Amino acid sequence: AIDSILTDGGTQLWQHYLEKKAFTFAADTVLNVVGSQLKMCFVSFDPGEGDMGDGWTLEDEPEPGEIDSWARMHLPVRRPATSE
Protein backbone atom coordinates (compact mmCIF):
# COMPACT_ATOMS: atom_id res chain seq x y z
CA ALA A 1 0.00 0.00 0.00
CA ILE A 2 2.79 2.44 0.90
CA ASP A 3 4.68 1.55 -2.29
CA SER A 4 1.57 2.33 -4.38
CA ILE A 5 1.09 5.70 -2.64
CA LEU A 6 4.75 6.65 -3.18
CA THR A 7 4.64 5.58 -6.84
CA ASP A 8 1.44 7.55 -7.53
CA GLY A 9 2.84 10.60 -5.71
CA GLY A 10 6.09 10.39 -7.69
CA THR A 11 4.15 10.09 -10.95
CA GLN A 12 2.05 13.15 -10.11
CA LEU A 13 5.15 15.18 -9.18
CA TRP A 14 6.85 14.11 -12.42
CA GLN A 15 3.77 15.08 -14.49
CA HIS A 16 3.65 18.49 -12.79
CA TYR A 17 7.37 18.99 -13.48
CA LEU A 18 6.94 18.07 -17.17
CA GLU A 19 3.94 20.37 -17.58
CA LYS A 20 5.88 23.28 -16.08
CA LYS A 21 8.90 22.59 -18.33
CA ALA A 22 6.74 22.06 -21.44
CA PHE A 23 5.21 25.54 -21.20
CA THR A 24 8.62 27.19 -20.82
CA PHE A 25 10.01 25.20 -23.76
CA ALA A 26 7.02 26.01 -25.96
CA ALA A 27 7.20 29.71 -25.09
CA ASP A 28 10.94 29.89 -25.83
CA THR A 29 10.47 28.04 -29.12
CA VAL A 30 7.65 30.34 -30.24
CA LEU A 31 9.72 33.42 -29.37
CA ASN A 32 12.68 32.08 -31.37
CA VAL A 33 10.52 31.28 -34.40
CA VAL A 34 8.75 34.66 -34.36
CA GLY A 35 12.07 36.47 -33.89
CA SER A 36 13.57 34.60 -36.85
CA GLN A 37 10.57 35.43 -39.02
CA LEU A 38 10.83 39.13 -38.13
CA LYS A 39 14.54 39.13 -38.96
CA MET A 40 13.73 37.60 -42.37
CA CYS A 41 11.02 40.22 -43.02
CA PHE A 42 13.17 43.20 -42.07
CA VAL A 43 16.54 42.44 -43.65
CA SER A 44 18.90 45.41 -43.47
CA PHE A 45 19.58 47.07 -46.82
CA ASP A 46 22.82 48.72 -47.97
CA PRO A 47 22.15 51.36 -50.65
CA GLY A 48 25.75 51.15 -51.90
CA GLU A 49 28.11 53.98 -52.73
CA GLY A 50 25.93 55.74 -55.28
CA ASP A 51 27.22 56.92 -58.65
CA MET A 52 30.87 55.92 -59.06
CA GLY A 53 31.45 58.06 -62.16
CA ASP A 54 33.10 57.09 -65.45
CA GLY A 55 36.29 55.77 -63.86
CA TRP A 56 34.54 52.64 -62.62
CA THR A 57 34.77 49.92 -65.28
CA LEU A 58 35.25 46.19 -65.41
CA GLU A 59 38.80 44.87 -65.39
CA ASP A 60 40.18 42.41 -67.93
CA GLU A 61 39.81 38.78 -66.98
CA PRO A 62 43.06 37.42 -65.52
CA GLU A 63 45.02 34.74 -67.37
CA PRO A 64 44.93 31.33 -65.68
CA GLY A 65 48.21 30.29 -64.07
CA GLU A 66 50.27 27.24 -64.96
CA ILE A 67 49.14 23.94 -63.52
CA ASP A 68 51.18 23.10 -60.47
CA SER A 69 53.53 20.16 -61.01
CA TRP A 70 52.41 18.81 -57.62
CA ALA A 71 48.73 18.88 -58.60
CA ARG A 72 46.89 15.59 -58.38
CA MET A 73 46.16 13.67 -61.57
CA HIS A 74 48.30 16.05 -63.62
CA LEU A 75 50.35 14.37 -66.29
CA PRO A 76 51.89 16.20 -69.22
CA VAL A 77 50.64 15.11 -72.63
CA ARG A 78 53.38 13.60 -74.79
CA ARG A 79 52.52 13.44 -78.45
CA PRO A 80 54.49 11.12 -80.74
CA ALA A 81 56.72 12.88 -83.23
CA THR A 82 55.20 12.80 -86.67
CA SER A 83 57.48 12.25 -89.62
CA GLU A 84 56.45 14.04 -92.76
NUTORGU-67464 format. One record per residue: residue in three letters; z, y, x of N, C-alpha, C in turn. Coordinates in pm, whole numbers. Example, Ala and Ser with C-alpha at 12.3 -4.5 7.8 and 13.67 -1.06 7.14 Angstrom:
<rs>
{r 'ala',{780,-569,1319},{780,-450,1230},{780,-330,1320}}
{r 'ser',{708,-225,1285},{714,-106,1367},{787,3,1290}}
</rs>
This chain:
<rs>
{r 'ala',{0,-118,82},{0,0,0},{0,126,87}}
{r 'ile',{84,127,191},{90,244,279},{-41,262,355}}
{r 'asp',{-100,150,396},{-229,155,468},{-337,215,380}}
{r 'ser',{-340,180,252},{-438,233,157},{-418,384,138}}
{r 'ile',{-293,427,127},{-264,570,109},{-309,649,232}}
{r 'leu',{-278,597,351},{-318,665,475},{-470,669,490}}
{r 'thr',{-538,562,454},{-684,558,464},{-747,657,368}}
{r 'asp',{-699,661,243},{-753,755,144},{-725,900,186}}
{r 'gly',{-605,926,238},{-571,1060,284},{-660,1102,402}}
{r 'gly',{-681,1010,495},{-769,1039,609},{-912,1065,565}}
{r 'thr',{-959,990,467},{-1095,1009,415},{-1108,1146,349}}
{r 'gln',{-1007,1184,270},{-1011,1315,205},{-1006,1429,307}}
{r 'leu',{-924,1415,410},{-918,1518,515},{-1053,1528,587}}
{r 'trp',{-1113,1413,617},{-1242,1411,685},{-1351,1475,599}}
{r 'gln',{-1352,1447,469},{-1449,1508,377},{-1430,1659,372}}
{r 'his',{-1308,1705,367},{-1279,1849,365},{-1327,1914,494}}
{r 'tyr',{-1303,1848,606},{-1348,1899,737},{-1500,1910,740}}
{r 'leu',{-1570,1807,694},{-1717,1807,694},{-1773,1915,603}}
{r 'glu',{-1711,1933,486},{-1758,2037,394},{-1742,2175,455}}
{r 'lys',{-1631,2199,525},{-1608,2328,588},{-1710,2350,701}}
{r 'lys',{-1737,2248,781},{-1833,2259,890},{-1976,2271,838}}
{r 'ala',{-2008,2203,729},{-2144,2206,674},{-2181,2346,628}}
{r 'phe',{-2090,2419,566},{-2120,2554,521},{-2146,2646,639}}
{r 'thr',{-2063,2636,743},{-2082,2719,862},{-2217,2688,929}}
{r 'phe',{-2249,2560,940},{-2376,2520,1001},{-2494,2572,920}}
{r 'ala',{-2487,2556,788},{-2596,2601,702},{-2611,2753,710}}
{r 'ala',{-2501,2826,711},{-2509,2971,720},{-2569,3016,853}}
{r 'asp',{-2528,2955,962},{-2583,2989,1094},{-2732,2957,1102}}
{r 'thr',{-2772,2843,1045},{-2912,2804,1047},{-2997,2900,966}}
{r 'val',{-2950,2939,849},{-3024,3034,765},{-3037,3168,836}}
{r 'leu',{-2930,3215,899},{-2937,3342,972},{-3038,3335,1086}}
{r 'asn',{-3040,3223,1159},{-3137,3208,1268},{-3281,3207,1217}}
{r 'val',{-3304,3137,1108},{-3440,3128,1052},{-3486,3265,1001}}
{r 'val',{-3400,3334,928},{-3436,3466,875},{-3457,3565,989}}
{r 'gly',{-3372,3560,1090},{-3389,3647,1207},{-3520,3621,1279}}
{r 'ser',{-3558,3495,1293},{-3685,3460,1357},{-3802,3510,1274}}
{r 'gln',{-3795,3495,1143},{-3902,3543,1057},{-3917,3695,1067}}
{r 'leu',{-3806,3766,1070},{-3813,3913,1083},{-3871,3954,1218}}
{r 'lys',{-3837,3882,1323},{-3896,3913,1454},{-4047,3890,1453}}
{r 'met',{-4093,3787,1381},{-4237,3760,1373},{-4307,3867,1289}}
{r 'cys',{-4240,3920,1188},{-4302,4022,1102},{-4310,4157,1170}}
{r 'phe',{-4213,4189,1253},{-4207,4320,1317},{-4221,4307,1468}}
{r 'val',{-4337,4259,1511},{-4365,4244,1654},{-4389,4383,1712}}
{r 'ser',{-4329,4410,1828},{-4347,4541,1890},{-4492,4557,1936}}
{r 'phe',{-4542,4679,1929},{-4682,4707,1958},{-4690,4809,2071}}
{r 'asp',{-4775,4780,2171},{-4797,4872,2282},{-4932,4938,2262}}
{r 'pro',{-4937,5070,2241},{-5065,5136,2215},{-5156,5144,2338}}
{r 'gly',{-5106,5110,2455},{-5190,5115,2575},{-5182,5251,2642}}
{r 'glu',{-5275,5275,2733},{-5273,5398,2811},{-5372,5502,2760}}
{r 'gly',{-5435,5476,2650},{-5528,5574,2593},{-5663,5570,2664}}
{r 'asp',{-5733,5683,2661},{-5865,5692,2722},{-5852,5695,2874}}
{r 'met',{-5916,5601,2941},{-5906,5592,3087},{-6016,5672,3157}}
{r 'gly',{-6110,5726,3084},{-6216,5806,3145},{-6332,5718,3192}}
{r 'asp',{-6425,5781,3265},{-6545,5709,3310},{-6520,5625,3434}}
{r 'gly',{-6412,5650,3505},{-6386,5577,3629},{-6338,5435,3607}}
{r 'trp',{-6315,5398,3483},{-6262,5264,3454},{-6377,5173,3413}}
{r 'thr',{-6418,5086,3504},{-6528,4992,3477},{-6487,4853,3522}}
{r 'leu',{-6566,4756,3483},{-6541,4619,3525},{-6582,4600,3670}}
{r 'glu',{-6506,4518,3742},{-6539,4487,3880},{-6637,4371,3884}}
{r 'asp',{-6705,4356,3999},{-6793,4241,4018},{-6708,4114,4025}}
{r 'glu',{-6769,4005,3978},{-6698,3878,3981},{-6685,3830,4125}}
{r 'pro',{-6568,3785,4166},{-6552,3742,4306},{-6627,3612,4333}}
{r 'glu',{-6669,3597,4460},{-6737,3474,4502},{-6633,3364,4518}}
{r 'pro',{-6664,3243,4475},{-6568,3133,4493},{-6553,3100,4642}}
{r 'gly',{-6433,3064,4682},{-6407,3029,4821},{-6458,2889,4853}}
{r 'glu',{-6454,2857,4984},{-6496,2724,5027},{-6396,2621,4977}}
{r 'ile',{-6443,2499,4956},{-6352,2394,4914},{-6268,2354,5034}}
{r 'asp',{-6140,2345,5012},{-6047,2310,5118},{-6075,2168,5166}}
{r 'ser',{-6073,2149,5299},{-6101,2016,5353},{-5989,1918,5318}}
{r 'trp',{-5873,1967,5280},{-5762,1881,5241},{-5760,1855,5090}}
{r 'ala',{-5857,1907,5018},{-5860,1888,4873},{-5882,1742,4838}}
{r 'arg',{-5823,1699,4731},{-5838,1559,4689},{-5981,1534,4640}}
{r 'met',{-6027,1416,4665},{-6157,1367,4616},{-6272,1457,4663}}
{r 'his',{-6256,1519,4778},{-6362,1605,4830},{-6428,1532,4947}}
{r 'leu',{-6552,1499,4927},{-6629,1437,5035},{-6759,1516,5050}}
{r 'pro',{-6796,1548,5172},{-6922,1620,5189},{-7040,1529,5155}}
{r 'val',{-7144,1587,5101},{-7263,1511,5064},{-7355,1503,5186}}
{r 'arg',{-7388,1380,5225},{-7479,1360,5338},{-7611,1308,5280}}
{r 'arg',{-7715,1385,5301},{-7845,1344,5252},{-7925,1282,5369}}
{r 'pro',{-7994,1174,5340},{-8074,1112,5449},{-8186,1206,5491}}
{r 'ala',{-8214,1204,5619},{-8323,1288,5672},{-8456,1233,5621}}
{r 'thr',{-8537,1322,5570},{-8667,1280,5520},{-8773,1306,5625}}
{r 'ser',{-8853,1207,5650},{-8962,1225,5748},{-9089,1257,5671}}
{r 'glu',{-9155,1360,5717},{-9276,1404,5645},{-9398,1375,5727}}
</rs>
